[in-house]
């Protein structure tokens, strides 16, 4: 069977939600898929669940590794992928049964580097919230070159609502960062794909269901959000390796860094806020020294925040203590 889409699922202690996730992938209307489950040293029953599925469906590939983090798990899964396209699913989420059939058909007919769709946030109470990649409708349902329209860098930042050409990923050596114990390693992957792609497609339909109330998620781990700085330092190293890329994307990079630092700052516990804020201030000052902040990319309220964080971080801390 010729594999059309390889689906990589990194798994660590996900037994509570894993069957719902695997069922949604296994029962896709697109049957020519490869389901790569990377067990990242789970200590619960996750591996038993994966093995049970693989016994009855030859499309499953099980990879075991010692606990090394999500980035390493994603990369090992991509190494094993044989499909034309690669998709990613987090083990506490699930997808609509027609997701990969729709995305694959669009990707093939438009010959794109990747295609992404809108998604739905949900929780265990059954509450849902539709999330658009962008509210600028003119960006949907057509081929776009990110190098020619930097507005796409303002879209929702995730790697799991779409599929990526395996040839595109391998040609450009695009991988996840493997920082030990770190989180937010999808930020670097997302940024690299947008920098290097020339043909992308955004679909105004939702297929992916993203759980927002898993207490073990990195978004709820107050210590791990401090890893955001590490991730953005690595993205900067990526840009510095290619002078053309750096010149083209350095301003948008600083915009994304600012927005995601704010994302982290809002979610960390109070005992870490001052520590993080000092890092935030230093990185903004360094960006200013390098003349990499384009004020036209920021809203007026964001420019005020930048000023406060750089020069009056204590005041900013007091103003945002709640």
C-alpha positions as CSV (number, residue, x, y, z in Angstrom):
1,X,0.0,0.0,0.0
2,X,1.4,3.4,-1.0
3,X,1.2,5.7,2.1
4,X,-0.3,9.1,1.5
5,X,0.0,10.5,5.0
6,X,2.2,9.5,7.9
7,X,0.7,10.5,11.2
8,X,3.2,11.0,14.1
9,X,1.9,10.8,17.6
10,X,4.3,11.6,20.5
11,X,3.1,9.8,23.6
12,X,4.1,10.3,27.3
13,X,1.8,9.1,30.1
14,X,-1.4,9.7,28.0
15,X,-3.5,6.7,29.0
16,X,-6.4,8.8,30.0
17,X,-7.1,10.2,26.6
18,X,-5.1,8.0,24.3
19,X,-7.8,5.6,23.0
20,X,-10.0,8.5,21.8
21,X,-7.0,9.9,20.0
22,X,-5.9,6.6,18.4
23,X,-9.5,5.8,17.4
24,X,-9.9,9.1,15.6
25,X,-6.7,8.4,13.6
26,X,-7.3,4.8,12.9
27,X,-10.8,5.3,11.5
28,X,-9.8,8.0,9.0
29,X,-11.7,7.9,5.7
30,X,-8.3,8.1,4.1
31,X,-7.1,4.5,4.6
32,X,-3.6,4.9,3.1
33,X,-2.1,6.2,6.2
34,X,0.8,5.2,8.5
35,X,0.2,5.7,12.2
36,X,3.6,6.2,14.0
37,X,3.3,6.1,17.8
38,X,6.4,7.2,19.6
39,X,6.4,6.1,23.2
40,X,8.6,8.6,25.1
41,X,9.3,6.5,28.1
42,X,5.8,6.4,29.5
43,X,5.4,4.9,33.0
44,X,1.6,4.4,32.8
45,X,-0.3,2.0,30.5
46,X,0.2,4.1,27.3
47,X,2.6,1.5,25.8
48,X,0.2,-1.4,26.4
49,X,-2.6,0.6,24.7
50,X,-0.4,1.3,21.7
51,X,0.7,-2.3,21.4
52,X,-2.9,-3.5,21.5
53,X,-3.8,-1.3,18.5
54,X,-0.7,-2.3,16.6
55,X,-1.5,-6.0,16.9
56,X,-4.7,-5.6,15.0
57,X,-3.7,-2.9,12.4
58,X,-0.5,-3.2,10.4
59,X,-0.6,0.5,9.6
60,X,0.6,1.2,13.2
61,X,4.4,1.6,13.8
62,X,5.5,1.6,17.4
63,X,8.7,3.3,18.4
64,X,10.1,3.1,22.0
65,X,12.5,5.6,23.4
66,X,13.7,6.7,26.8
67,X,12.0,9.9,28.0
68,X,13.7,12.5,25.9
69,X,11.0,15.1,25.3
70,X,8.4,15.9,22.6
71,X,10.9,17.3,20.1
72,X,12.9,14.1,20.0
73,X,9.8,12.0,19.7
74,X,8.5,14.0,16.8
75,X,11.9,13.7,15.0
76,X,12.1,10.0,15.5
77,X,8.6,9.7,14.1
78,X,9.5,11.7,11.0
79,X,12.5,9.5,10.4
80,X,10.2,6.5,10.2
81,X,7.6,8.2,8.0
82,X,7.2,6.9,4.5
83,X,4.1,8.9,3.4
84,X,4.0,11.7,0.8
85,X,2.8,14.0,3.6
86,X,3.4,14.1,7.4
87,X,0.8,15.1,10.0
88,X,1.1,15.4,13.8
89,X,-1.5,14.6,16.5
90,X,-1.0,15.2,20.2
91,X,-2.2,12.2,22.3
92,X,-4.7,14.1,24.4
93,X,-6.5,15.5,21.3
94,X,-8.5,13.9,18.5
95,X,-9.3,14.6,14.9
96,X,-12.4,14.5,12.7
97,X,-12.6,11.3,10.6
98,X,-12.3,13.1,7.3
99,X,-9.4,15.3,8.2
100,X,-6.6,13.7,6.3
101,X,-8.7,12.9,3.2
102,X,-9.6,16.5,2.9
103,X,-6.1,17.8,3.6
104,X,-4.4,15.3,1.3
105,X,-6.7,16.1,-1.6
106,X,-6.0,19.8,-1.3
107,X,-2.3,19.3,-0.9
108,X,-2.0,17.1,-3.9
109,X,-4.3,19.1,-6.2
110,X,-2.5,22.4,-5.4
111,X,1.1,21.0,-5.0
112,X,1.8,22.8,-1.7
113,X,4.5,22.5,0.8
114,X,1.9,22.4,3.5
115,X,-1.8,22.9,4.1
116,X,-3.4,23.9,7.4
117,X,-6.9,24.3,8.7
118,X,-8.9,25.9,11.5
119,X,-9.5,23.9,14.7
120,X,-11.7,23.6,17.7
121,X,-10.7,23.9,21.4
122,X,-12.6,21.7,23.8
123,X,-12.7,20.6,27.4
124,X,-13.9,17.6,29.4
125,X,-17.2,19.4,30.1
126,X,-18.1,19.3,26.4
127,X,-17.6,23.0,25.9
128,X,-16.1,24.0,22.5
129,X,-14.7,27.1,20.9
130,X,-14.0,27.5,17.2
131,X,-10.5,28.9,16.5
132,X,-9.7,30.3,13.1
133,X,-6.1,30.4,12.0
134,X,-6.8,34.0,11.0
135,X,-9.8,36.3,10.9
136,X,-8.6,37.8,7.6
137,X,-10.8,35.7,5.2
138,X,-8.9,36.7,2.1
139,X,-6.1,34.3,3.1
140,X,-8.2,31.2,2.9
141,X,-8.6,28.7,0.0
142,X,-5.8,29.9,-2.2
143,X,-2.1,29.3,-2.6
144,X,0.1,31.8,-0.7
145,X,3.9,32.4,-0.6
146,X,4.8,33.4,3.0
147,X,8.0,35.1,1.7
148,X,5.7,37.6,-0.2
149,X,3.1,38.2,2.5
150,X,4.5,38.3,6.1
151,X,1.0,38.7,7.5
152,X,0.8,34.9,7.6
153,X,3.2,35.0,10.5
154,X,0.4,36.4,12.6
155,X,-1.7,33.3,12.2
156,X,-2.4,30.9,15.0
157,X,0.8,29.0,15.9
158,X,0.5,25.3,15.8
159,X,1.9,22.3,13.9
160,X,-1.0,19.9,14.2
161,X,-3.8,21.3,12.1
162,X,-2.2,20.4,8.8
163,X,0.0,18.2,6.8
164,X,3.5,18.8,5.4
165,X,5.2,17.6,2.3
166,X,7.8,15.0,3.4
167,X,10.0,16.1,0.5
168,X,9.8,19.7,1.6
169,X,10.7,18.8,5.2
170,X,13.6,16.6,4.2
171,X,14.9,18.9,1.5
172,X,15.2,21.8,4.0
173,X,16.2,19.6,6.9
174,X,13.3,20.9,9.0
175,X,13.1,19.2,12.4
176,X,11.9,19.9,15.9
177,X,14.4,21.2,18.5
178,X,15.4,18.6,20.9
179,X,16.2,20.6,24.0
180,X,16.2,18.2,27.0
181,X,13.0,18.6,29.1
182,X,11.9,21.6,27.1
183,X,8.5,22.5,25.9
184,X,7.1,24.7,23.0
185,X,9.4,23.0,20.6
186,X,6.7,23.3,18.0
187,X,7.4,27.0,17.8
188,X,10.7,26.5,16.0
189,X,9.2,23.9,13.6
190,X,6.3,26.3,12.8
191,X,8.7,29.2,12.2
192,X,11.0,27.3,10.0
193,X,8.2,25.9,7.8
194,X,6.8,29.4,7.3
195,X,10.2,30.8,6.5
196,X,11.1,28.2,3.9
197,X,7.8,27.3,2.2
198,X,6.8,28.9,-1.0
199,X,3.4,27.4,-1.6
200,X,1.0,27.1,1.4
201,X,-2.7,26.7,1.6
202,X,-5.1,27.6,4.5
203,X,-8.5,26.0,4.7
204,X,-11.4,27.6,6.5
205,X,-12.8,24.4,8.0
206,X,-12.1,22.7,11.3
207,X,-10.8,19.2,11.6
208,X,-8.6,19.1,14.7
209,X,-9.9,19.1,18.2
210,X,-7.5,20.6,20.8
211,X,-7.9,19.7,24.4
212,X,-7.4,22.7,26.7
213,X,-7.9,21.2,30.2
214,X,-5.3,18.5,30.4
215,X,-3.5,19.3,33.7
216,X,-0.3,17.7,32.4
217,X,-0.1,19.8,29.3
218,X,3.0,22.1,29.0
219,X,0.6,25.0,28.8
220,X,-0.3,24.2,32.4
221,X,3.2,23.4,33.6
222,X,4.4,26.7,35.1
223,X,8.0,25.8,35.2
224,X,8.2,24.6,31.6
225,X,7.1,27.8,30.1
226,X,10.5,29.2,31.0
227,X,11.8,27.1,28.2
228,X,10.3,29.6,25.7
229,X,13.5,31.6,25.8
230,X,15.5,28.6,24.8
231,X,13.3,27.9,21.9
232,X,13.5,31.4,20.5
233,X,17.2,31.5,21.0
234,X,17.4,28.4,18.8
235,X,15.1,30.0,16.2
236,X,17.5,33.0,16.1
237,X,20.4,30.6,15.5
238,X,18.5,29.1,12.6
239,X,18.0,32.6,11.0
240,X,21.6,33.5,11.6
241,X,22.8,30.6,9.5
242,X,21.3,32.2,6.4
243,X,21.8,35.9,5.9
244,X,19.0,36.3,3.4
245,X,16.5,34.6,5.7
246,X,17.7,36.7,8.7
247,X,17.3,39.9,6.7
248,X,13.9,39.0,5.5
249,X,12.4,37.6,8.8
250,X,14.3,39.3,11.6
251,X,11.6,41.8,12.3
252,X,8.8,39.3,12.2
253,X,10.9,37.0,14.4
254,X,11.0,39.7,17.1
255,X,7.2,40.2,16.8
256,X,6.6,36.5,17.4
257,X,9.1,36.4,20.2
258,X,7.3,39.3,22.0
259,X,3.9,37.7,21.6
260,X,5.0,34.3,22.8
261,X,6.9,35.7,25.7
262,X,3.7,37.4,26.7
263,X,1.8,34.2,26.3
264,X,4.3,32.5,28.7
265,X,4.3,35.4,31.2
266,X,0.5,35.4,31.6
267,X,0.5,31.6,32.4
268,X,3.4,31.1,34.7
269,X,2.8,31.2,38.5
270,X,3.5,34.3,40.4
271,X,6.7,33.0,41.9
272,X,8.3,32.8,38.5
273,X,7.0,36.1,36.9
274,X,9.8,38.3,38.1
275,X,12.5,35.9,36.9
276,X,10.9,35.6,33.6
277,X,10.3,39.3,33.3
278,X,14.0,40.1,33.7
279,X,14.7,37.7,30.8
280,X,12.0,39.4,28.8
281,X,13.5,42.8,29.4
282,X,17.0,41.8,28.5
283,X,15.9,40.2,25.3
284,X,13.9,43.2,24.3
285,X,17.0,45.4,25.0
286,X,19.2,43.1,22.9
287,X,16.7,43.2,20.0
288,X,16.7,47.0,20.2
289,X,20.5,47.1,20.2
290,X,20.5,44.9,17.1
291,X,17.9,47.3,15.5
292,X,15.6,44.4,14.9
293,X,12.3,45.9,16.2
294,X,10.0,47.3,13.5
295,X,7.5,49.4,15.5
296,X,5.1,49.4,12.5
297,X,4.4,45.7,13.2
298,X,3.2,46.3,16.8
299,X,0.0,47.8,18.1
300,X,0.2,51.0,20.2
301,X,-0.6,49.1,23.4
302,X,2.2,46.6,22.6
303,X,4.7,49.4,22.1
304,X,3.8,50.7,25.5
305,X,4.3,47.3,27.0
306,X,7.7,47.0,25.4
307,X,8.7,50.3,26.9
308,X,7.5,49.3,30.3
309,X,9.1,45.9,30.3
310,X,12.5,47.2,29.1
311,X,12.8,50.2,31.4
312,X,10.3,49.7,34.3
313,X,9.8,45.9,34.7
314,X,8.8,46.3,38.4
315,X,6.0,48.6,37.4
316,X,4.9,46.2,34.7
317,X,5.0,43.4,37.2
318,X,2.7,45.4,39.6
319,X,0.4,46.3,36.8
320,X,0.0,42.7,35.7
321,X,0.1,41.0,39.1
322,X,-3.4,39.6,38.7
